Structures are given as C-alpha cells and as structure tokens.
Amino acid sequence: MIGVLGATGAVGRTAAERLAASGLGGLRLGGRDAARAADVARALPAPAEVMRVDLTDPDELARFCTGCTIVVNCAGPTYRVLDTVARAAFAAGADYVDIGGELAAKDALADAAVPGGRTAVFSAGVMPGLSGLLPRLLAKGRPPRRLDVYVGGAAVFTPLSAVDALLTRGPRFGVPMAAWREGAVTPLAPLHGVRLPGFPVPVHAWPYLTTEAQALAAECGADEVRCYNVFVSDRIPQALSAAWADVPDVHAVPLETLQPHASEVVNASLLDNADFGAFYVMLFTARPHRGAPAGPARMLLTAADSYALSGVVMALAARAVLAGRVPAGAHLAAEALDPDETVTALRDDPLVTQLTLS
C-alpha cells in the first residue's frame, strides 16, 4: 500500500497518477477534503482508496499511515511539517518520501528516530531535489572549475507554496546574494535582464546559495558554484523581500501572520503569468579545468508546470525506495537518487518538454 498525502494538490495529483500507473501497489489518497480526494481517485488508471486526514491530528495521521508500505507526503507547508509525518510513518512500519523539508527536517529526524531498516527521503521535488541531483552528471569524473545553476520561470504560486517560499530563510536553507568559491561563501551580485539558454524572455537571476548547492560543491569537487533563482520580473523578489523585512523571524510566528504576505507573493506570480505565460526552466552549465576529460557542459530541462514536475520526482523517489535502491536512514533526494536513472525517466515523461545534455 502506497499512501499519498496532499493528493488533491498539483504535486500530489501527479505523484498519484505516476504511482498508479507504475503498478507497484495499491494507493491510499489522503487530504483534508475527502470529496476532492475521491475525485482524484476516480481519475486514476488504477483503483485507490480515500481517507480524510489532517496532518495536525496525530490520530488521523496514525490511522492513515497504518497498513502503508511507504508514505509519500505532498502536503505542506513542508517547513512546518518537518519530521512529523516521517515519525508517524515509521511508527506504522512504513518508509517515507517528502516533497520538502531540506536539512531542517533531516536534522529534526535524528538518527535515533529512524528505526532499523526504514528509509526517509526529503526534498524530493524540483528545487530542492532535481536542482542538486542533475548537475552531478556534468561533474561526473571531472570536477568542474565552475558550476552554474539557474532555476525558475513564470510559475504561479499556490497559497501553500508561497508560505513555503517565505519559510525558506535562514542558515539551514541557504545564503542570499552569495556563491561558493574555493571552500568559502563569497558575495555575488544579481543579474538583471539577461538572456539565458532555454528561457524564452530576458530574466532576472537572483543568487541564492542553497545548502543543497553547498553540498553539491563539496561532493563534486567544484572550485566554484553559483546558484540562481530566476524570475521574469522583480515582482516576486520584491514581495518576498517586503515580507522578510516585516517578519524577520518567519519561523517564530504563527502561519496566520504569514498569510497576507503569502497572498502578495501569489498575486505577484499571477501578474507574471499574465504577462509571460507559464514556463519553467532548469539550466546547468559547467566550466571544466584546462585539460579535463571531454564531457557534457550544459544540461537544459524545460516544463510548463513546476508543481506537476515535482510530482513526477516524488513518484520516482518512491519507486527508488520501494525497489531498495535507497539505503536505510534519512537522506536528501539530491544525494540519494541516481541521476542517470532520473534523466532516463524524465525524458520519457510527457510533462518534460525538453531535456538535453550537451
């Protein structure tokens, strides 16, 4: 039995569709609105049972996890959920995959809380997730002199994803306006009105050195890593900056305090979408050392919907755990999944409009 929490959202629906099509087991769909979950179940290519569940209710969460082999959590806000659902899954004897969490969740789930033989994979989405996994193909066998990551476009934020964006602040997530250079964090200026391969319009690239990018630099042996969040206008960066100026410690306030700011982020994304349409691009470039072996220097992935693409990644992570390809313990998807297998699967998925390695 594969339990999918948050099955009525854009990420959860896609994850459920891919898992239903895989034939790996029965599906149990969970959400606060059982009627909407039932609508999702009826549209799947395989039968699925439905259960109402509120992540903040320990009894409902325990009942949902009971009988599951693996629990796939697409619900949020992920940076408030942290390790709550993972612990419930482990208590029911299930493995766990989460759309978010990053180091904050992985660290909260101390080694002592992972029962023997159980596995948890956090940040199994697009960014973080693919943004730290795919660049490894450019560095395989030849540590790069410089590795650049550009991720973004004109995606419409949902209210929950806007809250999560506001919560990705602090040392466990990353350092703004910074790059990794020769083992140290150094300042990096934004890029305004630049044309980048794969992006259909000029864009603004804001440096954000994620903890994922720092781990990537260390593991790949890159001298320098630059990681950018890419936007089609300044609307979303301005909305985020205004929120953080008004609420400096976003992790210490109730979610209700963040709701008005989340609405501003959503509105900014809607205006961007109205002006530029919907598109999402992941661009990775590597600059090799002189004399390095020949190999690819650029990877480009495009899709229309970043949320649905995250659902694809969630399903791939769940399949990897079920197949025993991820060892026991708590992991981040960028470090636990196989990049070659992931690229092969993404190329075959209809949601990916382009995936090239050159």
C-alpha positions as CSV (number, residue, x, y, z in Angstrom):
1,M,0.0,0.0,0.0
2,I,1.3,3.4,-1.1
3,G,-0.1,6.3,0.9
4,V,-0.2,9.7,-0.8
5,L,-0.8,12.7,1.5
6,G,-1.8,16.0,-0.1
7,A,-3.2,14.1,-3.1
8,T,-5.6,16.9,-4.1
9,G,-2.8,19.4,-4.8
10,A,-0.9,19.8,-8.1
11,V,2.1,17.9,-6.8
12,G,0.1,15.1,-5.1
13,R,-2.2,14.5,-8.1
14,T,0.7,14.0,-10.4
15,A,2.5,11.8,-7.9
16,A,-0.6,9.6,-7.5
17,E,-1.1,9.3,-11.3
18,R,2.5,8.2,-11.8
19,L,2.4,5.7,-8.9
20,A,-1.0,4.3,-10.0
21,A,0.4,3.7,-13.5
22,S,3.5,2.0,-12.1
23,G,1.5,-0.9,-10.7
24,L,3.7,-1.1,-7.6
25,G,0.9,-1.5,-5.2
26,G,-2.5,-0.2,-4.0
27,L,-2.9,3.5,-3.4
28,R,-4.4,5.3,-0.4
29,L,-5.1,9.0,-1.1
30,G,-5.3,11.4,1.8
31,G,-6.3,15.0,2.2
32,R,-8.4,17.4,4.3
33,D,-11.2,17.3,1.7
34,A,-12.2,13.7,1.2
35,A,-14.6,14.6,-1.7
36,R,-11.8,16.2,-3.7
37,A,-9.6,13.2,-3.0
38,A,-12.3,10.9,-4.3
39,D,-12.4,13.0,-7.5
40,V,-8.7,12.4,-7.9
41,A,-9.1,8.7,-7.2
42,R,-11.7,8.3,-9.9
43,A,-9.4,9.8,-12.5
44,L,-6.5,7.4,-11.8
45,P,-5.6,4.5,-14.0
46,A,-5.9,2.1,-11.1
47,P,-8.2,1.8,-8.1
48,A,-7.4,3.9,-5.0
49,E,-9.0,4.2,-1.5
50,V,-9.6,7.6,0.0
51,M,-9.1,8.8,3.6
52,R,-9.7,12.1,5.2
53,V,-6.6,13.2,7.1
54,D,-5.4,16.3,8.8
55,L,-1.6,16.4,9.3
56,T,-2.0,18.3,12.6
57,D,-4.2,15.5,14.0
58,P,-2.0,12.7,15.4
59,D,-4.8,10.1,15.5
60,E,-5.9,10.8,11.9
61,L,-2.3,10.7,10.7
62,A,-1.6,7.4,12.5
63,R,-4.7,5.9,11.0
64,F,-3.7,7.0,7.5
65,C,-0.2,5.5,7.8
66,T,-1.3,2.2,9.3
67,G,-1.0,-0.6,6.7
68,C,1.1,1.5,4.3
69,T,4.5,0.3,3.0
70,I,5.5,3.8,2.1
71,V,4.0,7.2,2.8
72,V,4.5,10.0,0.2
73,N,3.9,13.4,1.6
74,C,3.0,16.2,-0.9
75,A,1.2,18.3,1.7
76,G,2.5,21.4,3.5
77,P,3.7,23.9,4.4
78,T,6.6,21.5,4.4
79,Y,8.8,23.7,6.6
80,R,6.3,23.4,9.4
81,V,5.6,19.7,8.9
82,L,9.3,18.9,9.2
83,D,9.7,15.4,10.6
84,T,6.1,15.0,12.0
85,V,4.8,12.8,9.2
86,A,8.0,10.8,8.9
87,R,7.8,9.8,12.5
88,A,4.1,8.7,12.1
89,A,5.1,6.7,9.0
90,F,8.0,5.0,10.9
91,A,5.7,4.2,13.8
92,A,3.4,2.4,11.3
93,G,6.3,0.5,9.8
94,A,6.4,2.5,6.6
95,D,9.1,4.2,4.7
96,Y,8.8,7.9,3.8
97,V,9.2,10.4,0.9
98,D,8.6,14.2,1.3
99,I,8.3,17.0,-1.2
100,G,10.3,19.3,1.0
101,G,12.0,19.6,4.4
102,E,15.6,20.1,3.4
103,L,18.2,19.9,6.2
104,A,15.7,21.3,8.7
105,A,13.6,18.2,8.5
106,K,16.5,15.8,8.1
107,D,18.2,17.2,11.2
108,A,15.0,17.1,13.2
109,L,14.7,13.4,12.4
110,A,17.7,12.4,14.5
111,D,19.3,9.1,13.7
112,A,17.8,7.6,16.8
113,A,14.4,8.3,15.4
114,V,14.9,6.2,12.2
115,P,14.1,2.6,13.1
116,G,16.4,-0.1,11.7
117,G,15.7,-0.8,8.0
118,R,13.5,2.3,7.5
119,T,14.2,5.0,4.9
120,A,13.2,8.6,4.6
121,V,13.9,10.8,1.6
122,F,13.4,14.6,1.9
123,S,13.3,17.4,-0.7
124,A,12.2,15.1,-3.5
125,G,11.0,17.9,-5.8
126,V,12.3,20.3,-8.4
127,M,14.2,22.8,-6.2
128,P,15.5,21.4,-3.9
129,G,15.8,18.0,-5.5
130,L,16.5,18.0,-9.2
131,S,18.5,21.2,-8.8
132,G,21.1,19.4,-6.8
133,L,20.8,16.0,-8.5
134,L,21.0,16.7,-12.2
135,P,24.2,18.9,-12.1
136,R,26.1,15.8,-10.9
137,L,26.0,14.5,-14.5
138,L,28.1,17.5,-15.6
139,A,30.7,16.8,-12.9
140,K,31.0,13.0,-13.3
141,G,34.6,12.1,-13.5
142,R,35.9,15.6,-13.9
143,P,35.4,18.1,-11.0
144,P,34.5,21.4,-12.7
145,R,36.2,24.8,-12.3
146,R,32.8,26.4,-12.1
147,L,29.2,25.1,-11.9
148,D,26.2,27.3,-12.5
149,V,22.6,26.5,-11.6
150,Y,19.6,28.6,-12.9
151,V,16.1,27.5,-11.9
152,G,12.8,29.3,-12.4
153,G,10.5,31.0,-14.9
154,A,6.9,32.1,-14.7
155,A,5.2,29.6,-12.4
156,V,2.0,30.6,-10.5
157,F,2.4,30.2,-6.7
158,T,-0.2,28.4,-4.7
159,P,-1.0,29.8,-1.2
160,L,0.9,26.9,0.4
161,S,3.9,27.1,-1.9
162,A,4.0,30.9,-1.2
163,V,4.2,30.2,2.6
164,D,6.9,27.6,1.9
165,A,8.8,30.2,-0.1
166,L,8.6,32.6,2.8
167,L,9.9,29.9,5.2
168,T,13.0,29.1,3.1
169,R,15.0,31.6,5.0
170,G,17.9,31.0,7.5
171,P,21.2,29.1,7.6
172,R,19.5,25.7,7.2
173,F,18.3,26.7,3.8
174,G,20.9,29.0,2.2
175,V,22.7,32.3,1.9
176,P,21.2,35.1,-0.3
177,M,23.4,37.1,-2.7
178,A,26.3,34.5,-2.3
179,A,28.3,31.9,-4.2
180,W,30.6,29.1,-3.2
181,R,34.2,29.8,-4.1
182,E,37.2,27.6,-3.1
183,G,35.6,26.4,0.1
184,A,34.1,29.7,1.3
185,V,30.9,31.7,0.9
186,T,31.5,34.9,-1.1
187,P,29.3,37.7,-2.3
188,L,27.6,37.5,-5.7
189,A,25.6,40.2,-7.5
190,P,22.2,39.5,-9.2
191,L,21.8,39.5,-13.0
192,H,19.1,41.8,-14.5
193,G,17.6,41.5,-17.9
194,V,19.8,38.7,-19.1
195,R,19.2,36.2,-21.8
196,L,19.9,32.6,-20.8
197,P,19.6,29.4,-22.9
198,G,16.2,27.8,-22.7
199,F,14.5,30.9,-21.2
200,P,12.1,32.4,-23.8
201,V,12.4,36.0,-22.4
202,P,15.1,38.1,-20.7
203,V,15.1,37.2,-17.0
204,H,16.4,38.4,-13.6
205,A,18.6,35.9,-11.8
206,W,19.0,36.3,-8.0
207,P,21.8,34.5,-6.3
208,Y,20.8,32.2,-3.5
209,L,23.4,29.7,-2.3
210,T,21.3,26.9,-1.0
211,T,22.6,24.3,1.4
212,E,22.0,21.9,-1.4
213,A,24.3,23.8,-3.7
214,Q,27.0,23.9,-1.0
215,A,26.7,20.1,-0.6
216,L,26.9,19.8,-4.4
217,A,30.1,21.8,-4.5
218,A,31.8,19.7,-1.8
219,E,30.7,16.3,-3.3
220,C,31.6,17.3,-6.9
221,G,34.9,19.0,-6.0
222,A,33.8,22.2,-7.9
223,D,36.0,25.2,-7.3
224,E,33.0,27.5,-7.6
225,V,29.2,27.1,-7.6
226,R,26.8,29.8,-8.5
227,C,23.1,29.1,-7.8
228,Y,20.3,31.4,-9.0
229,N,16.6,31.7,-8.6
230,V,15.3,33.0,-11.9
231,F,12.2,35.4,-12.3
232,V,10.7,37.1,-15.3
233,S,10.2,40.3,-13.3
234,D,11.1,41.9,-9.9
235,R,7.6,41.4,-8.5
236,I,8.1,38.1,-6.6
237,P,11.6,39.1,-5.2
238,Q,10.1,42.4,-4.0
239,A,7.1,40.6,-2.4
240,L,9.5,38.2,-0.6
241,S,11.8,41.0,0.5
242,A,8.9,43.1,1.9
243,A,7.7,40.1,3.8
244,W,11.1,39.3,5.3
245,A,11.6,42.9,6.3
246,D,8.2,42.9,8.0
247,V,8.6,39.5,9.7
248,P,12.4,38.9,10.2
249,D,12.0,35.6,12.0
250,V,9.4,33.8,9.9
251,H,9.9,30.5,11.7
252,A,8.9,32.0,15.1
253,V,5.4,33.4,14.1
254,P,2.0,31.7,13.5
255,L,1.2,30.8,10.0
256,E,-1.7,33.3,10.1
257,T,0.9,36.1,10.4
258,L,2.4,35.0,7.1
259,Q,-0.9,34.7,5.1
260,P,-1.1,38.3,4.0
261,H,2.5,38.2,2.7
262,A,1.8,34.9,1.0
263,S,-1.1,36.5,-0.8
264,E,1.2,39.2,-2.1
265,V,3.6,36.5,-3.4
266,V,0.7,34.7,-5.1
267,N,-0.6,38.0,-6.7
268,A,2.9,38.8,-8.0
269,S,3.1,35.4,-9.6
270,L,-0.3,35.8,-11.2
271,L,0.8,39.1,-12.7
272,D,4.0,37.5,-14.1
273,N,1.9,34.7,-15.5
274,A,-0.5,37.1,-17.2
275,D,2.4,38.9,-18.8
276,F,4.6,36.0,-19.8
277,G,2.6,32.8,-19.7
278,A,3.6,29.7,-17.9
279,F,7.1,28.1,-18.3
280,Y,9.7,26.5,-16.1
281,V,13.4,26.1,-16.9
282,M,16.3,24.3,-15.2
283,L,19.7,25.2,-16.8
284,F,23.0,23.8,-15.6
285,T,26.4,24.8,-17.0
286,A,29.9,23.5,-16.2
287,R,33.2,25.1,-17.0
288,P,35.9,22.4,-16.9
289,H,39.5,22.8,-15.9
290,R,42.1,23.0,-18.7
291,G,43.0,19.5,-19.8
292,A,40.0,17.9,-18.2
293,P,38.4,14.8,-20.0
294,A,35.8,15.6,-22.6
295,G,32.2,15.6,-21.4
296,P,28.9,17.5,-21.4
297,A,29.0,21.1,-20.3
298,R,25.3,22.0,-20.3
299,M,22.0,20.4,-19.3
300,L,18.7,22.0,-20.1
301,L,15.3,20.9,-18.8
302,T,12.0,22.7,-19.7
303,A,8.4,22.1,-18.5
304,A,5.2,24.0,-18.3
305,D,4.3,23.2,-14.7
306,S,6.9,23.0,-11.9
307,Y,4.4,21.6,-9.4
308,A,3.5,18.7,-11.6
309,L,7.2,18.1,-12.4
310,S,7.8,17.9,-8.6
311,G,5.0,15.2,-8.5
312,V,7.0,13.2,-11.1
313,V,10.1,13.4,-8.9
314,M,8.1,12.3,-5.9
315,A,6.9,9.2,-7.7
316,L,10.5,8.4,-8.9
317,A,11.8,8.8,-5.4
318,A,9.1,6.5,-4.0
319,R,9.8,3.9,-6.7
320,A,13.5,4.0,-5.8
321,V,12.8,3.4,-2.1
322,L,10.3,0.6,-2.9
323,A,12.9,-1.0,-5.2
324,G,15.5,-0.9,-2.4
325,R,17.8,1.5,-4.3
326,V,18.0,3.9,-1.4
327,P,19.7,2.7,1.8
328,A,18.1,2.9,5.2
329,G,18.3,6.1,7.1
330,A,17.4,9.8,6.4
331,H,18.5,11.3,3.1
332,L,18.1,14.2,0.7
333,A,16.8,13.3,-2.7
334,A,19.7,15.1,-4.5
335,E,22.2,12.9,-2.7
336,A,20.2,9.6,-2.7
337,L,18.7,9.2,-6.2
338,D,20.6,8.1,-9.2
339,P,21.0,11.0,-11.7
340,D,21.3,8.8,-14.8
341,E,18.2,6.8,-13.9
342,T,16.3,10.0,-13.2
343,V,17.2,11.6,-16.5
344,T,16.1,8.5,-18.4
345,A,12.7,8.5,-16.6
346,L,12.2,12.3,-17.1
347,R,12.9,12.0,-20.8
348,D,10.0,9.5,-21.1
349,D,7.6,11.7,-19.1
350,P,5.1,13.8,-21.1
351,L,5.4,16.7,-18.6
352,V,9.0,17.3,-19.7
353,T,9.0,19.3,-22.9
354,Q,12.8,19.3,-23.3
355,L,15.8,17.6,-21.7
356,T,19.1,17.9,-23.4
357,L,22.7,17.2,-22.3
358,S,25.4,18.7,-24.5
